[in-house]
Amino acid sequence: MAETTTQTREGTNTDRQLQNRAVLGVMLMIAGLALYPLSDAFIKHLMGTYTVHQTTFLRAVTRLLPLMIATFFQGGPRRVLSTTRPWQHAVRLSVNLTYTLAFMYAVSLGSLTVVYTLSYTGPFFMIILSAFMLKETIGRDRWIAVALGMVGVVVAMRPGAGVFEWASILVLAGTFLGSLNKILMRRLAQTEHSLAIAIYPNIVMIAVTLPLVLNTWQSMPLTHWGLFAIVGGITALGQYSIAQALRYTQASTLAPIDYSSFFWVVALDFFWWERSPDAATLIGAAIIVGSNLFILYKTRRENTAIKAVA
């Protein structure tokens, strides 16, 4: 899909315009999604000691710091954070705040397996929203690939009878809002800097959670400060990678890539909690890989055809 560039006050700026670079966008999305399960594993570990509000607050603080430092390599905070679309940011930040808190509470209540299993419903929400809000054309092949990927998730994760717990309801609600958040990010990427798209949610999260932790703050040892710093760096990089991916590639193309985080969950289970994947998990993984490879194949063919016509 051809994208129109946007002129900013400084002139043409590749950090503030949509581009059609599908392969790079997919790779950035895979990298960004690989970082989130690792961050969630640290967060779940820390939630055994600290409240959800304190954990969420520190998570936002520690990932805001590296993002703000990065602005000095992109022309400074004033240039990066300047915007002509404050209301669009406000809507997106409200959605982001709600879905982040929903997931944080879900992680504190349920297992990562349940949380990630239900979060894989995101591609359905993403494709529906991208069709209606972004007017993207979604071919039958992509619908089939996403459906196959969902089958792979069910085969691999096998959600049981306890799926409809409060944690699961929070995950489903958060997944819908997370998909809407990505659509809104895609719209903002037409004119806004990728760092700004990643920075603003953390500022809002800090402002909202700070009053809640003032009276319930629990002192922390130095090692836990270090863990929060690691979480901040990991999630900051993940946020920026996903923001850039949404700039380079259609949301409906990136939707099936959400499945890639499944492999990192399996890896964490094996190396952190010493849980080996069984045959059903491996079969589901094969289906997921196949559906994602098919999406990549179709995307490359479409881009080749567009270039040939041009």
PATI-883633 format. One line per 2 residues: number of its first residue (from 0); their letters; for each residue x, y, z of N, C-alpha, C. Coordinates in pm, whole numbers. Layout:
! residues N
NUM) A) X/Y/Z/X/Y/Z/X/Y/Z ~ ...
END
This chain:
! residues 310
0) MA) 85/-119/0/0/0/0/87/122/0 ~ 64/212/-92/144/334/-100/103/425/14
2) ET) 201/486/80/175/576/191/219/716/152 ~ 143/817/191/181/955/163/266/1008/275
4) TT) 374/1078/243/461/1134/346/402/1262/399 ~ 445/1299/519/393/1417/587/506/1514/611
6) QT) 484/1641/576/583/1744/599/566/1799/740 ~ 675/1809/814/673/1868/947/734/2007/939
8) RE) 733/2075/1055/791/2210/1057/938/2206/1021 ~ 1006/2095/1051/1149/2086/1022/1175/2037/881
10) GT) 1070/2000/809/1088/1943/676/1050/1797/678 ~ 1089/1721/576/1056/1580/569/1137/1505/674
12) NT) 1067/1427/758/1132/1358/868/1087/1213/868 ~ 1181/1121/846/1145/979/837/1101/921/970
14) DR) 1121/995/1082/1073/949/1210/927/988/1232 ~ 867/1063/1139/731/1110/1157/647/1086/1032
16) QL) 668/975/965/588/942/849/576/791/835 ~ 465/748/776/446/606/749/529/566/630
18) QN) 578/443/630/657/392/519/611/250/486 ~ 642/207/364/604/73/323/729/-14/317
20) RA) 771/-66/431/890/-149/442/853/-271/527 ~ 776/-361/466/709/-468/539/807/-560/611
22) VL) 913/-603/543/1005/-700/604/1073/-640/727 ~ 1119/-514/716/1181/-449/831/1081/-433/944
24) GV) 956/-397/911/852/-383/1013/826/-513/1085 ~ 821/-623/1011/797/-755/1072/912/-792/1164
26) ML) 1035/-769/1122/1150/-803/1205/1152/-721/1334 ~ 1117/-592/1323/1112/-507/1442/1002/-553/1537
28) MI) 887/-595/1481/779/-643/1565/818/-771/1638 ~ 884/-862/1568/929/-986/1631/1026/-956/1746
30) AG) 1119/-863/1720/1216/-826/1824/1147/-762/1944 ~ 1053/-671/1916/982/-605/2025/900/-702/2108
32) LA) 833/-794/2039/750/-892/2111/834/-993/2188 ~ 958/-1016/2145/1044/-1109/2218/1084/-1053/2354
34) LY) 1086/-920/2366/1130/-859/2490/1022/-858/2597 ~ 896/-859/2557/788/-846/2654/770/-969/2744
36) PL) 777/-1093/2694/767/-1207/2786/878/-1207/2892 ~ 999/-1168/2851/1108/-1161/2948/1078/-1057/3054
38) SD) 1028/-941/3012/989/-837/3107/879/-886/3200 ~ 780/-955/3143/668/-1005/3224/713/-1108/3326
40) AF) 812/-1188/3290/865/-1287/3384/928/-1218/3505 ~ 1006/-1112/3480/1064/-1034/3590/954/-970/3674
42) IK) 853/-912/3605/746/-844/3675/668/-940/3764 ~ 636/-1057/3712/561/-1154/3792/641/-1196/3914
44) HL) 771/-1211/3896/859/-1244/4008/854/-1134/4115 ~ 859/-1008/4071/859/-897/4166/722/-875/4230
46) MG) 615/-913/4159/480/-897/4215/456/-989/4334 ~ 543/-1086/4353/532/-1169/4472/567/-1093/4599
48) TY) 631/-975/4582/674/-896/4697/605/-761/4703 ~ 580/-699/4587/531/-561/4583/391/-555/4522
50) TV) 319/-446/4552/184/-428/4500/185/-403/4350 ~ 69/-422/4288/57/-396/4144/88/-250/4113
52) HQ) 39/-159/4198/60/-17/4173/209/20/4180 ~ 278/-31/4281/420/0/4294/499/-61/4180
54) TT) 466/-183/4143/535/-249/4033/512/-175/3902 ~ 388/-134/3878/355/-61/3756/425/74/3752
56) FL) 427/142/3866/494/273/3875/643/261/3844 ~ 710/166/3908/854/150/3888/886/102/3746
58) RA) 800/19/3692/817/-25/3553/814/94/3458 ~ 721/186/3481/711/304/3395/830/397/3414
60) VT) 872/416/3538/984/506/3566/1113/454/3501 ~ 1139/325/3519/1267/270/3471/1273/259/3319
62) RL) 1158/251/3251/1167/251/3105/1155/390/3046 ~ 1106/486/3126/1103/624/3077/1243/682/3068
64) LP) 1329/647/3164/1464/705/3168/1544/678/3041 ~ 1557/552/2994/1634/531/2870/1568/594/2748
66) LM) 1435/601/2747/1367/665/2634/1397/815/2629 ~ 1399/879/2746/1429/1022/2750/1574/1047/2711
68) IA) 1664/960/2753/1804/973/2712/1816/963/2561 ~ 1738/871/2501/1743/852/2356/1699/976/2279
70) TF) 1613/1060/2340/1567/1180/2269/1682/1275/2236 ~ 1787/1273/2318/1901/1364/2294/1981/1323/2171
72) FQ) 1961/1199/2125/2025/1154/2002/1933/1171/1881 ~ 1813/1224/1904/1716/1246/1797/1674/1392/1786
74) GG) 1759/1483/1832/1729/1625/1820/1683/1692/1947 ~ 1673/1617/2057/1633/1674/2185/1487/1651/2218
76) PR) 1453/1658/2349/1315/1631/2392/1213/1723/2327 ~ 1244/1850/2311/1147/1944/2255/1108/1905/2113
78) RV) 1206/1868/2034/1179/1830/1895/1105/1697/1889 ~ 1145/1601/1971/1085/1468/1968/941/1470/2018
80) LS) 915/1543/2127/785/1539/2193/685/1640/2139 ~ 728/1728/2048/635/1826/1992/525/1755/1914
82) TT) 404/1808/1923/290/1745/1855/186/1848/1816 ~ 115/1821/1711/1/1902/1670/-129/1823/1688
84) RP) -121/1707/1755/-236/1618/1769/-256/1577/1916 ~ -271/1675/2006/-282/1641/2149/-405/1557/2182
86) WQ) -518/1581/2114/-639/1507/2146/-626/1361/2103 ~ -563/1338/1987/-542/1199/1943/-452/1126/2042
88) HA) -350/1198/2093/-263/1138/2195/-344/1106/2321 ~ -433/1197/2360/-510/1179/2483/-598/1054/2474
90) VR) -663/1034/2358/-747/916/2340/-663/790/2347 ~ -551/790/2275/-465/671/2273/-407/642/2412
92) LS) -370/747/2486/-312/728/2618/-415/672/2717 ~ -541/712/2703/-647/657/2788/-663/507/2764
94) VN) -663/469/2635/-674/328/2600/-553/251/2652 ~ -434/307/2631/-311/242/2674/-307/223/2826
96) LT) -349/324/2900/-350/315/3046/-441/203/3095 ~ -561/195/3037/-657/94/3080/-609/-47/3048
98) YT) -557/-66/2926/-515/-202/2890/-389/-245/2967 ~ -299/-151/2995/-179/-185/3071/-214/-229/3213
100) LA) -302/-154/3278/-343/-191/3414/-418/-323/3415 ~ -500/-347/3312/-572/-475/3303/-475/-591/3297
102) FM) -371/-578/3214/-273/-685/3202/-189/-701/3327 ~ -153/-590/3391/-74/-600/3512/-150/-674/3622
104) YA) -278/-643/3637/-360/-714/3736/-376/-860/3697 ~ -393/-886/3565/-409/-1025/3519/-283/-1106/3549
106) VS) -167/-1048/3526/-41/-1118/3553/-27/-1148/3702 ~ -75/-1056/3786/-65/-1078/3931/-161/-1187/3979
108) LG) -273/-1207/3905/-375/-1304/3947/-357/-1442/3886 ~ -315/-1447/3759/-309/-1575/3688/-168/-1609/3644
110) SL) -155/-1722/3577/-25/-1766/3527/6/-1699/3394 ~ 135/-1693/3360/173/-1637/3231/116/-1719/3116
112) TV) 102/-1849/3137/46/-1935/3032/-96/-1893/2996 ~ -181/-1873/3098/-319/-1830/3073/-321/-1691/3011
114) VY) -241/-1600/3063/-238/-1463/3012/-199/-1461/2865 ~ -94/-1533/2829/-48/-1531/2690/-140/-1610/2597
116) TL) -200/-1717/2648/-294/-1793/2565/-408/-1704/2517 ~ -471/-1634/2610/-585/-1550/2575/-543/-1424/2501
118) SY) -421/-1377/2523/-376/-1257/2452/-358/-1283/2303 ~ -349/-1410/2263/-337/-1442/2122/-467/-1422/2044
120) TG) -574/-1382/2113/-695/-1341/2040/-675/-1203/1977 ~ -564/-1137/2008/-537/-1004/1954/-545/-992/1804
122) PF) -490/-1087/1726/-499/-1075/1580/-641/-1062/1527 ~ -737/-1130/1589/-875/-1115/1544/-922/-971/1564
124) FM) -896/-917/1684/-934/-779/1711/-858/-683/1619 ~ -729/-711/1599/-646/-623/1517/-696/-616/1373
126) II) -727/-730/1316/-771/-733/1177/-906/-664/1161 ~ -997/-688/1253/-1127/-622/1246/-1112/-471/1259
128) LS) -1032/-426/1356/-1014/-283/1378/-939/-217/1263 ~ -838/-285/1208/-763/-225/1098/-849/-213/972
130) AF) -942/-307/954/-1032/-300/840/-1127/-181/852 ~ -1180/-158/973/-1279/-53/991/-1216/85/1014
132) ML) -1105/89/1089/-1048/218/1126/-941/267/1030 ~ -858/175/978/-750/214/887/-786/190/741
134) KE) -902/127/716/-948/99/580/-848/15/502 ~ -778/-75/574/-682/-162/507/-754/-279/441
136) TI) -705/-317/325/-762/-431/254/-703/-559/311 ~ -789/-649/353/-745/-774/416/-789/-889/328
138) GR) -692/-958/272/-723/-1068/183/-766/-1194/257 ~ -831/-1282/183/-878/-1407/241/-762/-1491/293
140) DR) -647/-1486/224/-531/-1565/265/-486/-1528/406 ~ -489/-1397/438/-445/-1353/571/-545/-1398/677
142) WI) -673/-1392/645/-773/-1440/739/-749/-1588/770 ~ -721/-1667/666/-697/-1811/685/-573/-1834/769
144) AV) -465/-1757/740/-340/-1773/814/-358/-1740/961 ~ -432/-1633/991/-457/-1595/1130/-539/-1703/1201
146) AL) -640/-1756/1130/-722/-1861/1189/-639/-1986/1219 ~ -551/-2022/1127/-463/-2137/1151/-371/-2111/1269
148) GM) -321/-1988/1278/-236/-1954/1391/-310/-1968/1522 ~ -436/-1928/1525/-515/-1942/1647/-537/-2089/1682
150) VG) -556/-2172/1579/-568/-2316/1603/-439/-2368/1667 ~ -326/-2322/1616/-197/-2362/1672/-182/-2324/1817
152) VV) -232/-2204/1851/-225/-2159/1990/-308/-2249/2081 ~ -430/-2283/2036/-516/-2370/2116/-453/-2508/2134
154) VA) -396/-2562/2025/-333/-2694/2032/-215/-2691/2130 ~ -135/-2584/2121/-13/-2577/2202/-42/-2549/2349
156) MR) -133/-2456/2375/-155/-2411/2511/-267/-2485/2582 ~ -364/-2538/2508/-474/-2616/2563/-537/-2551/2686
158) PG) -601/-2434/2668/-666/-2371/2784/-769/-2463/2847 ~ -766/-2473/2978/-853/-2568/3047/-983/-2506/3094
160) AG) -1049/-2575/3184/-1181/-2531/3230/-1172/-2403/3313 ~ -1054/-2374/3367/-1040/-2254/3451/-1009/-2129/3373
162) VF) -1031/-2131/3242/-994/-2019/3158/-1073/-1892/3190 ~ -1201/-1907/3229/-1285/-1790/3250/-1281/-1745/3396
164) EW) -1162/-1720/3444/-1144/-1660/3573/-1134/-1509/3555 ~ -1128/-1436/3668/-1118/-1291/3658/-994/-1250/3579
166) AS) -884/-1321/3601/-763/-1288/3527/-785/-1301/3377 ~ -858/-1403/3336/-882/-1425/3194/-972/-1318/3133
168) IL) -1074/-1277/3209/-1161/-1169/3162/-1082/-1041/3144 ~ -991/-1013/3239/-906/-895/3227/-816/-904/3104
170) VL) -765/-1025/3076/-679/-1041/2959/-757/-1016/2831 ~ -877/-1071/2820/-957/-1051/2699/-989/-904/2678
172) AG) -1030/-835/2785/-1057/-692/2773/-930/-615/2737 ~ -821/-651/2803/-695/-585/2774/-646/-612/2633
174) TF) -671/-732/2582/-628/-766/2446/-702/-683/2343 ~ -833/-665/2362/-908/-580/2271/-855/-437/2275
176) LG) -834/-383/2395/-783/-247/2407/-641/-236/2355 ~ -561/-343/2372/-425/-343/2318/-425/-336/2166
178) SL) -519/-406/2104/-531/-401/1958/-574/-262/1913 ~ -669/-204/1983/-710/-67/1952/-594/30/1972
180) NK) -514/7/2075/-397/91/2100/-300/88/1982 ~ -279/-29/1924/-188/-40/1809/-243/34/1687
182) IL) -375/28/1669/-436/101/1558/-415/251/1577 ~ -437/299/1698/-419/441/1727/-272/482/1712
184) MR) -180/391/1750/-37/417/1728/-5/430/1580 ~ -67/345/1500/-46/349/1355/-90/484/1298
186) RL) -203/536/1348/-250/666/1302/-155/777/1345 ~ -110/772/1470/-18/875/1519/116/870/1448
188) AQ) 156/752/1400/284/737/1332/292/817/1203 ~ 177/866/1153/178/949/1032/255/1079/1054
190) TE) 250/1131/1178/311/1262/1205/399/1265/1329 ~ 386/1167/1417/453/1174/1547/582/1092/1549
192) HS) 677/1136/1629/804/1065/1645/781/935/1720 ~ 851/829/1681/834/699/1746/869/704/1894
194) LA) 969/784/1930/1003/797/2072/891/864/2150 ~ 827/963/2090/714/1029/2158/601/931/2182
196) IA) 573/846/2084/467/747/2097/497/651/2211 ~ 625/623/2234/665/533/2343/677/605/2477
198) IY) 710/735/2477/735/809/2600/607/851/2670 ~ 512/905/2597/392/961/2658/317/862/2749
200) PN) 300/733/2709/228/641/2798/295/624/2934 ~ 428/627/2937/499/611/3064/480/733/3154
202) IV) 476/851/3095/452/973/3173/313/966/3237 ~ 213/926/3159/77/916/3210/69/809/3319
204) MI) 134/694/3297/131/586/3396/192/631/3529 ~ 301/705/3522/365/756/3644/272/852/3717
206) AV) 209/942/3641/119/1041/3702/0/975/3770 ~ -52/868/3711/-171/801/3765/-136/715/3886
208) TL) -24/643/3881/8/549/3988/82/613/4106 ~ 145/729/4085/222/793/4194/136/817/4318
210) PL) 17/877/4305/-63/899/4427/-101/768/4497 ~ -113/660/4421/-154/532/4479/-42/465/4559
212) VL) 84/496/4525/195/428/4593/253/510/4708 ~ 214/637/4719/273/722/4823/248/667/4963
214) NT) 128/613/4986/94/564/5119/118/414/5138 ~ 154/346/5030/171/200/5040/311/156/4996
216) WQ) 402/249/4987/536/219/4935/608/118/5023 ~ 667/16/4960/747/-83/5031/894/-63/4993
218) SM) 980/-53/5092/1122/-34/5065/1178/-156/4992 ~ 1281/-133/4911/1335/-239/4826/1486/-250/4842
220) PL) 1539/-372/4837/1685/-388/4838/1744/-345/4703 ~ 1874/-328/4702/1942/-280/4581/1923/-377/4464
222) TH) 1919/-507/4493/1904/-605/4385/1771/-589/4313 ~ 1665/-556/4387/1535/-537/4324/1531/-409/4241
224) WG) 1602/-305/4286/1615/-185/4203/1683/-220/4071 ~ 1783/-308/4080/1850/-352/3957/1757/-428/3865
226) LF) 1671/-514/3921/1575/-588/3839/1476/-494/3771 ~ 1429/-393/3844/1338/-296/3783/1408/-217/3672
228) AI) 1537/-188/3692/1612/-119/3587/1623/-204/3461 ~ 1644/-334/3479/1648/-426/3365/1514/-429/3294
230) VG) 1406/-438/3373/1271/-439/3316/1247/-310/3236 ~ 1289/-198/3292/1270/-70/3223/1342/-65/3089
232) GI) 1468/-110/3088/1544/-110/2963/1485/-203/2859 ~ 1442/-322/2903/1384/-420/2812/1255/-368/2749
234) TA) 1165/-317/2833/1036/-273/2782/1047/-144/2701 ~ 1142/-57/2737/1162/65/2658/1204/29/2516
236) LG) 1297/-64/2504/1341/-108/2372/1228/-177/2297 ~ 1149/-257/2370/1036/-323/2308/932/-225/2257
238) QY) 901/-123/2337/804/-21/2297/850/50/2170 ~ 976/89/2168/1027/163/2053/1027/76/1928
240) SI) 1064/-50/1941/1066/-141/1827/927/-159/1767 ~ 826/-173/1855/690/-192/1807/637/-65/1742
242) AQ) 669/52/1801/627/178/1740/686/194/1600 ~ 813/157/1584/876/165/1452/815/63/1356
244) AL) 785/-56/1405/725/-160/1321/592/-113/1264 ~ 511/-47/1348/380/1/1304/394/117/1205
246) RY) 508/182/1205/534/287/1106/565/225/969 ~ 633/111/969/682/53/845/583/-42/777
248) TQ) 486/-96/854/405/-207/802/260/-194/845 ~ 168/-238/760/27/-238/792/-1/-318/919
250) AS) -98/-268/997/-133/-336/1122/-183/-478/1097 ~ -259/-498/989/-313/-631/960/-202/-729/921
252) TL) -93/-680/864/20/-766/831/95/-807/957 ~ 104/-715/1053/178/-742/1176/98/-827/1275
254) AP) -35/-829/1258/-120/-897/1357/-77/-1041/1385 ~ -53/-1126/1283/-16/-1265/1314/119/-1279/1385
256) ID) 203/-1175/1377/335/-1182/1439/322/-1186/1591 ~ 206/-1147/1644/185/-1156/1788/211/-1298/1839
258) YS) 192/-1397/1753/213/-1535/1794/359/-1565/1828 ~ 453/-1485/1775/594/-1517/1794/635/-1515/1941
260) SF) 562/-1438/2023/596/-1434/2166/575/-1570/2232 ~ 498/-1657/2169/477/-1793/2222/609/-1866/2243
262) FW) 700/-1851/2148/827/-1922/2156/912/-1872/2272 ~ 900/-1742/2302/977/-1688/2414/918/-1734/2546
264) VV) 785/-1751/2551/722/-1804/2672/770/-1947/2697 ~ 776/-2027/2590/825/-2165/2602/970/-2165/2651
266) AL) 1051/-2076/2594/1192/-2069/2634/1206/-2030/2781 ~ 1126/-1933/2824/1131/-1892/2965/1088/-2005/3056
268) DF) 983/-2077/3018/940/-2192/3098/1052/-2294/3114 ~ 1126/-2315/3005/1230/-2417/3006/1353/-2373/3087
270) FW) 1401/-2252/3061/1526/-2207/3124/1506/-2148/3263 ~ 1389/-2085/3287/1367/-2020/3416/1299/-2114/3513
272) WE) 1190/-2181/3466/1113/-2266/3557/1132/-2415/3527 ~ 1223/-2448/3435/1259/-2587/3404/1138/-2671/3361
274) RS) 1055/-2615/3277/939/-2686/3222/961/-2710/3073 ~ 966/-2835/3034/992/-2870/2894/861/-2875/2815
276) PD) 861/-2832/2689/740/-2839/2606/708/-2984/2571 ~ 578/-3017/2568/537/-3152/2532/506/-3159/2382
278) AA) 458/-3275/2336/432/-3295/2193/328/-3198/2140 ~ 220/-3175/2219/115/-3083/2173/170/-2942/2156
280) TL) 258/-2902/2246/318/-2769/2236/400/-2757/2108 ~ 477/-2860/2077/560/-2856/1956/475/-2856/1829
282) IG) 365/-2934/1829/276/-2936/1713/213/-2798/1694 ~ 165/-2739/1804/108/-2604/1795/209/-2503/1746
284) AA) 333/-2515/1794/438/-2424/1750/462/-2436/1600 ~ 459/-2558/1548/479/-2579/1405/368/-2510/1324
286) II) 243/-2520/1373/131/-2455/1304/147/-2303/1306 ~ 188/-2250/1422/207/-2106/1435/317/-2057/1342
288) VG) 430/-2128/1340/540/-2090/1251/494/-2093/1106 ~ 421/-2197/1070/374/-2209/932/284/-2094/892
290) SN) 193/-2054/979/103/-1943/945/178/-1812/931 ~ 275/-1789/1020/353/-1665/1010/442/-1662/887
292) LF) 502/-1775/853/584/-1781/733/499/-1757/608 ~ 376/-1807/610/287/-1785/496/253/-1636/482
294) IL) 229/-1569/595/201/-1425/590/321/-1350/533 ~ 441/-1385/577/562/-1321/526/577/-1345/376
296) YK) 550/-1467/334/559/-1501/191/462/-1418/109 ~ 336/-1408/155/236/-1330/84/273/-1182/80
298) TR) 325/-1132/192/364/-990/198/474/-959/99 ~ 574/-1045/92/685/-1021/-1/638/-1029/-145
300) RE) 548/-1121/-175/494/-1132/-310/415/-1007/-348 ~ 334/-956/-253/256/-835/-280/348/-715/-302
302) NT) 452/-702/-220/545/-590/-237/619/-598/-368 ~ 657/-721/-409/725/-740/-538/633/-699/-652
304) AI) 505/-737/-642/409/-703/-748/388/-553/-757 ~ 381/-486/-641/363/-341/-640/482/-271/-705
306) KA) 604/-317/-671/723/-258/-731/729/-281/-880 ~ 686/-399/-924/686/-431/-1067/591/-340/-1144
308) VA) 472/-314/-1087/376/-225/-1150/429/-82/-1154 ~ 493/-40/-1043/549/96/-1038/659/114/-1140
END
